[in-house]
Amino acid sequence: MTKTAVRTTGAPAPAHTFHQGVRKGPFVQVSGQGPQDPASGEYLHPGDVAAQTTRTLENVRAIVEAAGASFDDVVMLRVYLTRREDFPVMNEAYGAFVQEHCPSGVLPSRTTVFVGLPREEMLVEIDALAITG
């Protein structure tokens, strides 16, 4: 099985040290995404963790789809939050997004950790693992 880089203009361009995602066989690993606008690279929704969560998940979905999968193929999401008090608001936005984009009704597994992120304006970062049929 060949390992291939996943690229799309539907998500922000990655740093020069990694790709937006990598596919090998049925496995698709999406690099950590933040609340960036894909066209401008601008970080969106300062201070609004709900809107940042939705934008971040849209970026994840675009990369998963560019790899030939669907968001319903995601089996694991890792959420990184900067502030513990943002958890309930993030969780509500996250729940609405995954319910809408997982028509099978089987929601991805998830881990949430509290960390410092590379950019001060980022309240959330999310990566994903998808497995296609």
C-alpha positions in Angstrom: 0.0 0.0 0.0 1.3 3.4 -1.0 1.3 6.3 1.5 -0.1 9.4 -0.1 -0.5 13.0 0.9 -4.0 14.4 1.1 -4.4 18.0 -0.2 -7.4 20.2 -0.6 -8.1 23.9 -0.9 -11.2 23.3 1.3 -9.0 23.4 4.4 -6.1 25.7 5.4 -2.7 25.1 3.8 -0.4 23.2 6.3 3.0 24.2 7.5 5.9 23.1 5.4 6.7 20.3 7.9 3.5 18.2 7.5 0.5 17.5 5.1 -3.1 18.2 5.8 -3.6 14.5 5.9 -2.1 11.2 4.9 -3.8 8.1 3.4 -2.4 4.6 3.4 -4.8 1.9 2.3 -8.1 2.4 4.1 -6.6 4.7 6.8 -6.8 8.5 6.6 -5.0 10.5 9.3 -5.9 14.2 9.4 -3.4 16.6 10.9 -4.5 18.8 13.7 -6.8 21.6 12.4 -7.8 24.9 13.9 -10.4 27.6 13.2 -8.8 29.0 10.1 -10.5 30.2 6.9 -9.2 28.0 4.1 -9.0 30.8 1.6 -7.3 33.5 3.7 -5.6 31.4 6.4 -7.0 33.9 8.9 -8.0 32.6 12.4 -11.7 33.1 12.8 -14.1 33.7 15.7 -11.8 35.1 18.3 -13.0 34.1 21.8 -16.0 32.0 20.5 -15.2 28.3 21.2 -18.5 27.1 19.7 -17.8 28.8 16.3 -14.2 27.8 16.4 -15.2 24.2 17.0 -17.5 24.1 14.1 -15.0 25.8 11.7 -12.3 23.4 12.8 -14.6 20.4 12.2 -15.4 21.8 8.7 -11.7 21.8 8.0 -11.3 18.2 9.2 -14.3 17.2 7.1 -12.8 18.8 3.9 -9.6 16.8 4.3 -11.4 13.6 5.0 -13.5 14.1 1.9 -10.4 15.0 -0.2 -9.0 11.6 0.8 -12.1 9.9 -0.7 -13.8 9.2 2.6 -16.8 10.7 4.3 -17.1 12.2 7.8 -19.1 9.1 8.7 -15.9 7.1 8.1 -14.2 9.0 11.0 -13.6 6.5 13.9 -11.6 8.8 16.2 -11.4 12.5 16.9 -8.9 14.1 19.3 -9.9 17.5 20.6 -7.4 19.9 22.2 -8.8 22.8 24.3 -6.9 25.6 25.9 -9.5 26.3 28.7 -11.3 23.7 30.8 -14.3 26.1 31.2 -14.8 25.9 27.4 -15.6 22.2 27.5 -19.4 22.4 27.8 -19.7 24.9 24.9 -17.3 23.0 22.7 -19.1 19.7 23.5 -22.4 21.2 22.4 -21.1 22.5 19.1 -19.1 19.3 18.5 -22.2 17.1 19.3 -24.4 19.1 16.8 -21.7 18.7 14.1 -21.1 15.0 14.5 -24.8 14.2 14.7 -25.4 16.0 11.4 -22.5 14.5 9.6 -22.7 10.9 10.8 -25.9 9.6 9.1 -25.0 6.0 10.3 -25.7 7.1 13.8 -22.4 5.7 15.0 -20.5 8.6 16.4 -16.7 8.7 16.4 -14.7 7.9 19.5 -13.2 11.0 21.1 -10.5 12.1 23.5 -10.4 15.6 24.8 -7.3 17.1 26.5 -6.4 20.6 27.8 -3.2 22.1 26.4 -1.4 25.2 25.2 -1.9 25.6 21.4 0.6 27.1 18.9 -1.5 30.3 18.3 -2.9 32.4 21.1 -6.2 32.9 19.2 -6.8 29.2 18.9 -9.1 27.9 21.5 -9.5 24.5 19.9 -7.6 22.1 17.6 -8.9 18.8 16.3 -7.3 15.8 14.5 -9.0 12.7 13.1 -8.6 9.1 12.0 -10.9 7.7 9.3 -11.1 4.2 7.9 -12.8 3.7 4.6 -14.6 0.6 3.5 
